Amino acid sequence: SELVPAWSPSGDRVVGVVAYDPNDEFSPGIYVIHIRTRAWRKVVETVPFRSQQHVDWNRHQDRILVSYDPGADVLDLESGAATTLGDADGQPIFRARWSPEGDSIWYSRTGGMHVMVASGGPPRLFQPTGTTFRPVGGWSFSPDGRTIAYAHGILESNGFYDLRNEIRIIG
């Protein structure tokens, strides 16, 4: 149940965040498995049973983004160097994803969706004009990267969230 896999863009490798290695030894880490050869390599140690939510492979580089909710790390698969992402305001990062181009990281936090340059730096709020963009759950980019589908919380006139959500699409 701890396995969170993600395919490489070329489809020849899978990366996984696991507690047990392929030999069934307790060795929490991030592993890369080559599909054709079945060879595997531990890239980096991780905290045992940290609740990872999503692994996202950058389409243009051998880097992955691991979203823990809260928190996110960027890992260079070649060197094993890991960078923990931080929001400039010190707020927790949730549901982090690479942009389709791989040059920025999008994530939700209190107040809506934010975008930061993949190399780090201050985030900016993504708030399209004339829309209420309040993701309360998962979200994803369309295959062409031009739209986002997200779970939207229904806010009642009394200021409380209704128990139902909607799936919305935004450009």
GROMACS elastic network, one bead per residue, 0.5 to 0.9 nm:
[ bonds ]
;  ai    aj funct       b0    kb
    1     4     6  0.82316   500
    1    18     6  0.88097   500
    2    17     6  0.72404   500
    2    18     6  0.56481   500
    2    19     6  0.65423   500
    2    20     6  0.88107   500
    2    49     6  0.70048   500
    2    50     6  0.88147   500
    2    51     6  0.79737   500
    2    52     6  0.80476   500
    3    16     6  0.61369   500
    3    17     6  0.56023   500
    3    19     6  0.76986   500
    3    52     6  0.88985   500
    4    15     6  0.81603   500
    4    16     6  0.53540   500
    4    17     6  0.53971   500
    4    18     6  0.71343   500
    4    52     6  0.73087   500
    4    53     6  0.73995   500
    4    54     6  0.66143   500
    4    55     6  0.65423   500
    5    14     6  0.64138   500
    5    15     6  0.55461   500
    5    17     6  0.68274   500
    5    18     6  0.88908   500
    5    54     6  0.82490   500
    5    55     6  0.66499   500
    5    56     6  0.88287   500
    6    13     6  0.85782   500
    6    14     6  0.55483   500
    6    15     6  0.53551   500
    6    16     6  0.65099   500
    6    54     6  0.84362   500
    6    55     6  0.58435   500
    6    56     6  0.62743   500
    6    57     6  0.66019   500
    6    64     6  0.88886   500
    7    10     6  0.79635   500
    7    11     6  0.58640   500
    7    12     6  0.77302   500
    7    13     6  0.60478   500
    7    15     6  0.64791   500
    7    16     6  0.89928   500
    7    56     6  0.83508   500
    7    57     6  0.70151   500
    8    11     6  0.51205   500
    8    12     6  0.64734   500
    8    13     6  0.53316   500
    8    14     6  0.58994   500
    8    15     6  0.74284   500
    8    56     6  0.89884   500
    8    57     6  0.60790   500
    8    58     6  0.80851   500
    8    59     6  0.76655   500
    8    62     6  0.82339   500
    9    12     6  0.80578   500
    9    13     6  0.84979   500
    9    57     6  0.71542   500
    9    58     6  0.76292   500
    9    59     6  0.54555   500
    9    60     6  0.79290   500
   10    13     6  0.76533   500
   10    59     6  0.86415   500
   11    14     6  0.76122   500
   11    35     6  0.81959   500
   12    33     6  0.86779   500
   12    34     6  0.60858   500
   12    35     6  0.55119   500
   12    36     6  0.71006   500
   13    32     6  0.66518   500
   13    33     6  0.55415   500
   13    35     6  0.54219   500
   13    36     6  0.83890   500
   14    31     6  0.82448   500
   14    32     6  0.57287   500
   14    33     6  0.53042   500
   14    34     6  0.66580   500
   14    35     6  0.71809   500
   15    30     6  0.69442   500
   15    31     6  0.55836   500
   15    33     6  0.63018   500
   15    34     6  0.89078   500
   15    55     6  0.81712   500
   15    57     6  0.82899   500
   15    64     6  0.84748   500
   16    29     6  0.82477   500
   16    30     6  0.55708   500
   16    31     6  0.53064   500
   16    32     6  0.64916   500
   16    33     6  0.80825   500
   16    55     6  0.78168   500
   17    28     6  0.76530   500
   17    29     6  0.58440   500
   17    31     6  0.64583   500
   17    46     6  0.81062   500
   17    52     6  0.77545   500
   17    55     6  0.80527   500
   17    66     6  0.85101   500
   18    21     6  0.69423   500
   18    27     6  0.79917   500
   18    28     6  0.56363   500
   18    29     6  0.56963   500
   18    30     6  0.62973   500
   18    31     6  0.74305   500
   18    46     6  0.85688   500
   18    48     6  0.84463   500
   18    49     6  0.82241   500
   19    25     6  0.84953   500
   19    26     6  0.59796   500
   19    27     6  0.57063   500
   19    29     6  0.63821   500
   19    30     6  0.87395   500
   19    46     6  0.83956   500
   19    47     6  0.87395   500
   19    48     6  0.61109   500
   19    49     6  0.66047   500
   20    23     6  0.76705   500
   20    24     6  0.53712   500
   20    25     6  0.53016   500
   20    27     6  0.52312   500
   20    28     6  0.59548   500
   20    29     6  0.80852   500
   21    24     6  0.52918   500
   21    25     6  0.54445   500
   21    26     6  0.64723   500
   21    27     6  0.58152   500
   21    28     6  0.73394   500
   21    29     6  0.80040   500
   21    31     6  0.79368   500
   21    42     6  0.81814   500
   22    25     6  0.74112   500
   22    40     6  0.78270   500
   23    26     6  0.89007   500
   24    27     6  0.85570   500
   27    45     6  0.76529   500
   27    46     6  0.86441   500
   27    48     6  0.81688   500
   28    44     6  0.87017   500
   28    45     6  0.59436   500
   28    46     6  0.54484   500
   28    47     6  0.65950   500
   28    48     6  0.53547   500
   28    49     6  0.77203   500
   29    42     6  0.65524   500
   29    43     6  0.72118   500
   29    44     6  0.55233   500
   29    47     6  0.75410   500
   29    48     6  0.79175   500
   30    41     6  0.85775   500
   30    42     6  0.59148   500
   30    43     6  0.56084   500
   30    44     6  0.55555   500
   30    45     6  0.65970   500
   30    46     6  0.68872   500
   31    40     6  0.66807   500
   31    41     6  0.54926   500
   31    43     6  0.55725   500
   31    44     6  0.75282   500
   32    39     6  0.83377   500
   32    40     6  0.55326   500
   32    41     6  0.53925   500
   32    42     6  0.65523   500
   32    43     6  0.70335   500
   32    77     6  0.82091   500
   33    37     6  0.84674   500
   33    38     6  0.61848   500
   33    39     6  0.57435   500
   33    41     6  0.66097   500
   33    42     6  0.89352   500
   34    37     6  0.57335   500
   34    38     6  0.52268   500
   34    39     6  0.53969   500
   34    40     6  0.62845   500
   34    41     6  0.88298   500
   35    38     6  0.53124   500
   35    39     6  0.76829   500
   36    39     6  0.81744   500
   37    40     6  0.86918   500
   42    45     6  0.76644   500
   43    75     6  0.87621   500
   43    76     6  0.87548   500
   43    77     6  0.63865   500
   43    78     6  0.79886   500
   43    79     6  0.80594   500
   43    80     6  0.53545   500
   43    81     6  0.88066   500
   44    75     6  0.85620   500
   44    77     6  0.87271   500
   44    80     6  0.58345   500
   44    81     6  0.80399   500
   44    82     6  0.80597   500
   45    48     6  0.88098   500
   46    49     6  0.85250   500
   46    50     6  0.78604   500
   47    50     6  0.56770   500
   48    51     6  0.89182   500
   49    52     6  0.82174   500
   50    68     6  0.72993   500
   51    67     6  0.89314   500
   51    68     6  0.56823   500
   51    69     6  0.74207   500
   51    70     6  0.89490   500
   52    55     6  0.78855   500
   52    66     6  0.69565   500
   52    67     6  0.58860   500
   52    69     6  0.69073   500
   52    70     6  0.89260   500
   52    72     6  0.88614   500
   53    66     6  0.76890   500
   53    67     6  0.56417   500
   53    68     6  0.52387   500
   53    69     6  0.64843   500
   53    95     6  0.75671   500
   54    65     6  0.81062   500
   54    66     6  0.59422   500
   54    67     6  0.51608   500
   54    68     6  0.70550   500
   54    69     6  0.88023   500
   54    95     6  0.73806   500
   54    96     6  0.80034   500
   54    97     6  0.84146   500
   55    64     6  0.67957   500
   55    65     6  0.57216   500
   55    67     6  0.63222   500
   55    68     6  0.89599   500
   55    96     6  0.89800   500
   55    97     6  0.83311   500
   56    63     6  0.87152   500
   56    64     6  0.55439   500
   56    65     6  0.50873   500
   56    66     6  0.65007   500
   56    67     6  0.82364   500
   56    96     6  0.85697   500
   56    97     6  0.63963   500
   56    98     6  0.68249   500
   57    60     6  0.87500   500
   57    61     6  0.81666   500
   57    62     6  0.73994   500
   57    63     6  0.61548   500
   57    65     6  0.63831   500
   57    66     6  0.88146   500
   57    98     6  0.78082   500
   58    61     6  0.55662   500
   58    62     6  0.66030   500
   58    63     6  0.55476   500
   58    64     6  0.57144   500
   58    65     6  0.75035   500
   58    98     6  0.64417   500
   58    99     6  0.84981   500
   58   100     6  0.83614   500
   58   101     6  0.83895   500
   58   102     6  0.55713   500
   58   103     6  0.88226   500
   59    62     6  0.80199   500
   59    63     6  0.85775   500
   59    98     6  0.85988   500
   59   100     6  0.74532   500
   59   101     6  0.72644   500
   59   102     6  0.61742   500
   60    63     6  0.84360   500
   60   101     6  0.76676   500
   60   102     6  0.64500   500
   60   103     6  0.89791   500
   61    64     6  0.84587   500
   61    76     6  0.85401   500
   61   102     6  0.80347   500
   62    75     6  0.85533   500
   62    76     6  0.62131   500
   62    77     6  0.55997   500
   62    78     6  0.69058   500
   63    74     6  0.67823   500
   63    75     6  0.54434   500
   63    77     6  0.56111   500
   63    78     6  0.81807   500
   64    73     6  0.81703   500
   64    74     6  0.57118   500
   64    75     6  0.52938   500
   64    76     6  0.67254   500
   64    77     6  0.73267   500
   64    98     6  0.86856   500
   65    72     6  0.68377   500
   65    73     6  0.57308   500
   65    75     6  0.64368   500
   65    96     6  0.74929   500
   65    97     6  0.69727   500
   65    98     6  0.72056   500
   65   105     6  0.87499   500
   66    71     6  0.84427   500
   66    72     6  0.54445   500
   66    73     6  0.52382   500
   66    74     6  0.64402   500
   66    75     6  0.78249   500
   66    96     6  0.77116   500
   66    97     6  0.85471   500
   67    70     6  0.73867   500
   67    71     6  0.60358   500
   67    73     6  0.66888   500
   67    74     6  0.89262   500
   67    93     6  0.83306   500
   67    94     6  0.69856   500
   67    95     6  0.59677   500
   67    96     6  0.55403   500
   67    97     6  0.78084   500
   68    71     6  0.51267   500
   68    72     6  0.56792   500
   68    73     6  0.82169   500
   68    93     6  0.86876   500
   68    94     6  0.74033   500
   68    95     6  0.77576   500
   68    96     6  0.86145   500
   69    72     6  0.73429   500
   69    92     6  0.80578   500
   69    93     6  0.67751   500
   69    95     6  0.63151   500
   69    96     6  0.84083   500
   70    92     6  0.55945   500
   70    93     6  0.53994   500
   70    94     6  0.51287   500
   70    95     6  0.79791   500
   71    84     6  0.76592   500
   71    85     6  0.70187   500
   71    86     6  0.76856   500
   71    92     6  0.61407   500
   71    93     6  0.50136   500
   71    94     6  0.62562   500
   71    95     6  0.84778   500
   71    96     6  0.82473   500
   72    83     6  0.86109   500
   72    84     6  0.60335   500
   72    85     6  0.55292   500
   72    86     6  0.79401   500
   72    93     6  0.67581   500
   72    94     6  0.76309   500
   72    95     6  0.83174   500
   72    96     6  0.66582   500
   73    82     6  0.64793   500
   73    83     6  0.54629   500
   73    85     6  0.56257   500
   74    81     6  0.83243   500
   74    82     6  0.56684   500
   74    83     6  0.51678   500
   74    84     6  0.64135   500
   74    85     6  0.71665   500
   74   118     6  0.88756   500
   75    78     6  0.88926   500
   75    79     6  0.85809   500
   75    80     6  0.63963   500
   75    81     6  0.58034   500
   75    83     6  0.64323   500
   75    84     6  0.87419   500
   76    79     6  0.57782   500
   76    80     6  0.53358   500
   76    81     6  0.53630   500
   76    82     6  0.64500   500
   76    83     6  0.86594   500
   77    80     6  0.52402   500
   77    81     6  0.75311   500
   77    82     6  0.89168   500
   78    81     6  0.81417   500
   79    82     6  0.88448   500
   85    93     6  0.80108   500
   85   120     6  0.76799   500
   86    89     6  0.83667   500
   86    90     6  0.66657   500
   86    91     6  0.78647   500
   86    92     6  0.75419   500
   86    93     6  0.72729   500
   86   120     6  0.85553   500
   87    90     6  0.51503   500
   87    91     6  0.57742   500
   87    92     6  0.67903   500
   87    93     6  0.67217   500
   87   116     6  0.87263   500
   87   121     6  0.87360   500
   87   122     6  0.74034   500
   87   123     6  0.69637   500
   88    91     6  0.75871   500
   88   121     6  0.77102   500
   88   122     6  0.56580   500
   88   123     6  0.67765   500
   89    92     6  0.88637   500
   89   122     6  0.88472   500
   90    93     6  0.89800   500
   91   109     6  0.70285   500
   91   110     6  0.75026   500
   92   108     6  0.88035   500
   92   109     6  0.63717   500
   92   110     6  0.81588   500
   93    96     6  0.69684   500
   93   107     6  0.62759   500
   93   108     6  0.62525   500
   93   109     6  0.55265   500
   93   110     6  0.87737   500
   94   107     6  0.57830   500
   94   108     6  0.51608   500
   94   109     6  0.58894   500
   95   106     6  0.81687   500
   95   107     6  0.54507   500
   95   108     6  0.60895   500
   95   109     6  0.85844   500
   95   137     6  0.82470   500
   95   138     6  0.69469   500
   95   139     6  0.78131   500
   96   105     6  0.66166   500
   96   106     6  0.56024   500
   96   108     6  0.70164   500
   97   100     6  0.89637   500
   97   104     6  0.86125   500
   97   105     6  0.56354   500
   97   106     6  0.53176   500
   97   107     6  0.63366   500
   97   140     6  0.80088   500
   97   141     6  0.88682   500
   98   101     6  0.77246   500
   98   102     6  0.54038   500
   98   103     6  0.73998   500
   98   104     6  0.60260   500
   98   106     6  0.62512   500
   98   107     6  0.88560   500
   98   118     6  0.79996   500
   99   103     6  0.64243   500
   99   104     6  0.53787   500
   99   105     6  0.57435   500
   99   106     6  0.65097   500
   99   115     6  0.89280   500
   99   118     6  0.89723   500
   99   141     6  0.78263   500
   99   145     6  0.75305   500
  100   103     6  0.80277   500
  100   104     6  0.85475   500
  100   141     6  0.73490   500
  100   142     6  0.87431   500
  100   143     6  0.79856   500
  100   144     6  0.75792   500
  100   145     6  0.53790   500
  100   146     6  0.88436   500
  101   104     6  0.75800   500
  101   145     6  0.80579   500
  102   105     6  0.75756   500
  102   118     6  0.74444   500
  103   116     6  0.89634   500
  103   117     6  0.63233   500
  103   118     6  0.53244   500
  103   119     6  0.80321   500
  104   115     6  0.66728   500
  104   116     6  0.55951   500
  104   119     6  0.78332   500
  104   120     6  0.87096   500
  105   114     6  0.83431   500
  105   115     6  0.57030   500
  105   116     6  0.53599   500
  105   117     6  0.62491   500
  105   118     6  0.55389   500
  105   120     6  0.89667   500
  106   113     6  0.69695   500
  106   114     6  0.57229   500
  106   116     6  0.65489   500
  106   117     6  0.88590   500
  106   126     6  0.89912   500
  107   112     6  0.85814   500
  107   113     6  0.56841   500
  107   114     6  0.54574   500
  107   115     6  0.65225   500
  107   116     6  0.85037   500
  108   111     6  0.80123   500
  108   112     6  0.56815   500
  108   114     6  0.59529   500
  108   115     6  0.87262   500
  108   134     6  0.89403   500
  108   135     6  0.73992   500
  108   136     6  0.87129   500
  109   112     6  0.57827   500
  109   113     6  0.64030   500
  109   114     6  0.72946   500
  110   113     6  0.82656   500
  111   114     6  0.87190   500
  111   125     6  0.82210   500
  111   134     6  0.75635   500
  112   125     6  0.70428   500
  112   126     6  0.72291   500
  112   127     6  0.74478   500
  112   133     6  0.65576   500
  112   134     6  0.54467   500
  112   135     6  0.67439   500
  113   124     6  0.85799   500
  113   125     6  0.60382   500
  113   126     6  0.53702   500
  113   127     6  0.73238   500
  113   133     6  0.77014   500
  113   134     6  0.76518   500
  113   135     6  0.75224   500
  114   123     6  0.60011   500
  114   124     6  0.54341   500
  114   126     6  0.53486   500
  114   127     6  0.85563   500
  115   122     6  0.85961   500
  115   123     6  0.52284   500
  115   124     6  0.53723   500
  115   125     6  0.65116   500
  115   126     6  0.67118   500
  116   119     6  0.82181   500
  116   120     6  0.64498   500
  116   121     6  0.63292   500
  116   122     6  0.62241   500
  116   124     6  0.65580   500
  117   120     6  0.53383   500
  117   121     6  0.61939   500
  117   122     6  0.78454   500
  117   123     6  0.74775   500
  118   121     6  0.81846   500
  120   123     6  0.84698   500
  126   133     6  0.84399   500
  127   130     6  0.87626   500
  127   131     6  0.75604   500
  127   132     6  0.77985   500
  127   133     6  0.64404   500
  128   131     6  0.59100   500
  128   132     6  0.79101   500
  128   133     6  0.73750   500
  128   170     6  0.83680   500
  128   171     6  0.82588   500
  129   132     6  0.84806   500
  131   170     6  0.86069   500
  132   152     6  0.89254   500
  133   150     6  0.89643   500
  133   152     6  0.75216   500
  133   170     6  0.83077   500
  134   150     6  0.87134   500
  134   151     6  0.82447   500
  134   152     6  0.58373   500
  134   153     6  0.67576   500
  135   138     6  0.74233   500
  135   139     6  0.74100   500
  135   150     6  0.59226   500
  135   151     6  0.54316   500
  135   153     6  0.67682   500
  136   139     6  0.88578   500
  136   150     6  0.79576   500
  136   151     6  0.57373   500
  136   152     6  0.56186   500
  136   153     6  0.57009   500
  136   165     6  0.81219   500
  137   150     6  0.70538   500
  137   151     6  0.52463   500
  137   152     6  0.73969   500
  137   153     6  0.84717   500
  138   149     6  0.85747   500
  138   150     6  0.60300   500
  138   151     6  0.60802   500
  139   148     6  0.68384   500
  139   149     6  0.55332   500
  139   151     6  0.65298   500
  140   147     6  0.85479   500
  140   148     6  0.55853   500
  140   149     6  0.55592   500
  140   150     6  0.66484   500
  141   144     6  0.77869   500
  141   145     6  0.54165   500
  141   146     6  0.72986   500
  141   147     6  0.59018   500
  141   149     6  0.65480   500
  141   150     6  0.89782   500
  142   145     6  0.50509   500
  142   146     6  0.64105   500
  142   147     6  0.54295   500
  142   148     6  0.59567   500
  142   149     6  0.73077   500
  143   146     6  0.79890   500
  143   147     6  0.85927   500
  144   147     6  0.77698   500
  145   148     6  0.76465   500
  146   170     6  0.86902   500
  146   171     6  0.59370   500
  147   169     6  0.66486   500
  147   170     6  0.54807   500
  148   168     6  0.81539   500
  148   169     6  0.55983   500
  148   170     6  0.53437   500
  148   171     6  0.63938   500
  149   167     6  0.67023   500
  149   168     6  0.56189   500
  149   170     6  0.66268   500
  150   166     6  0.81372   500
  150   167     6  0.55420   500
  150   168     6  0.54621   500
  150   169     6  0.65420   500
  150   170     6  0.82851   500
  151   165     6  0.62353   500
  151   166     6  0.55857   500
  151   168     6  0.63676   500
  152   164     6  0.88986   500
  152   165     6  0.54085   500
  152   166     6  0.51079   500
  152   167     6  0.60275   500
  152   168     6  0.64581   500
  153   161     6  0.64656   500
  153   162     6  0.72222   500
  153   163     6  0.81825   500
  153   164     6  0.69089   500
  153   166     6  0.66593   500
  154   160     6  0.85346   500
  154   161     6  0.56282   500
  154   162     6  0.54149   500
  154   163     6  0.77463   500
  154   164     6  0.65270   500
  154   165     6  0.58186   500
  154   166     6  0.73454   500
  155   158     6  0.80291   500
  155   159     6  0.60966   500
  155   160     6  0.57684   500
  155   162     6  0.60399   500
  156   159     6  0.54877   500
  156   160     6  0.55887   500
  156   161     6  0.59398   500
  156   162     6  0.62580   500
  157   160     6  0.74998   500
  158   161     6  0.87228   500
  161   164     6  0.80979   500
  162   165     6  0.76406   500
